[in-house]
Amino acid sequence: MGLKKFLDLGKQPIANGFLYEDDKSSEYFFNLGVAFDGDTKLVTQTEYVDGDLMFNDDYVYRGSMSKTMRDHFYSLSNYLKLAYPESKVLEIGSNDGVFIKNFNPKNTVAVEPCGNFAKETQELGYNTYSEFWTQILADKINMEHGKQDIIFSANCICHIPDLDQTFKAVESLLSKNGVFIFEDPSLAEVINNNSYDQIYDEHPHIFSVIALDNLLRRNGLQITRVENLSVHGGSNRIFAKRIGSKIDKTVEQNKAYERILGLDDLDTFKRFAVKVEQSKDALVRLLTNCKKQDKKVIAYGATSKSTTVFNYCGIGPDLIECITDTTPEKQGKLSPGMHIPVVAPGNEIDRSVDYAYLGAWNFISEIKDKEQEFINRGGKFISHVPVVKFI
Ligand code: DWN
């Protein structure tokens, strides 16, 4: 059956390519098409962006910027230390160390292609390889540090175009009873929430458990457990081991649920594409009405996700005045493609703001807790997930 394109999100920039005024003329764009592979059931992009354009020494996304994610990785680390004591731990895509910092550097290896973040963990004493994950790197780590008992990766495996090479390299570096644990956004939740904004250059694939098991199995691994997580709008934590290991019931439960949703069927994605277009129309209509009523609208969280939404919907500074974001590396720059100014948030949302579009809708509880004053004075959030609405 091969690859069938079902969605066109148009011309898109590098999702984390925040830029200065002077850089506008050299901004890079690509066509964001999304397809279904009838053979493996993988949802993937029609064109992959070169890794060096996205993950380099200027990378700006810091995993440690939200309390939700700091807590998430802290509790996972505690669990892993108890469940797999004395293990050698390798992390693929260690970012600013938000996960690996919970471990003793002695028994860890970190892999992070973005040099700015690799330097941070290296300086803290963690063996950090500032390279992309490849078989060559896995062989080098094997020579220098030996086989690994836990290979962990959060929000990174779905960033890598070549999954066969990725999984083969993992399999080659795992110790005999080693476990590969990785978490990424769940395709089931993307379909349930109409969260098409999970798709951008850095996410060449959105994984179902069905597709992952097909891909892992042809590379000597199989899924042994699946945990459904609430983070990042709904993610799956996949536990994989060598073929022949014990499989628990969560694997078949998740696959059965995905079959009910139709994640193994192209028609499901064709229906999703129609809903995505309806979401775009509704969001533009709502923001245009706000503008007509002279309301001040900002965005909250200069996310990769909002890059997809703003560029797909054609939302620029005429509809959204600015974006607030806590990440120092994004502040003072313009958002990719649509060039909305990114500013540092004050202690609370400015009193002149009527509405705040939630670029970081995945952190809604944390944000609501912080922004009680805005809510109490009648300020409203806007989200397109799962449907366009005021909150
Ligand atoms: O996989 C990826 C995920 C995990 O993170 C990457 N490819 C890139 C990135 O995607 P994102 O930018 O959509 O992620 P977040 O975690 O939704 O980004 C939240 C943004 O919002 C950060 O820039 C921090 C900011 N923020 C804020 O300004 N105030 C977040 C919170 C909670 C806040 O209160």
Boltz pocket constraint, residues with backbone or C-beta under 6 A from the ligand:
constraints:
  - pocket:
      binder: B
      contacts: [[A, 61], [A, 62], [A, 65], [A, 66], [A, 67], [A, 155], [A, 156], [A, 202], [A, 203], [A, 232], [A, 300], [A, 301], [A, 302], [A, 303], [A, 304], [A, 305], [A, 306], [A, 324], [A, 325], [A, 326], [A, 327], [A, 359], [A, 360], [A, 362], [A, 363], [A, 366], [A, 367], [A, 370]]
      max_distance: 6.0
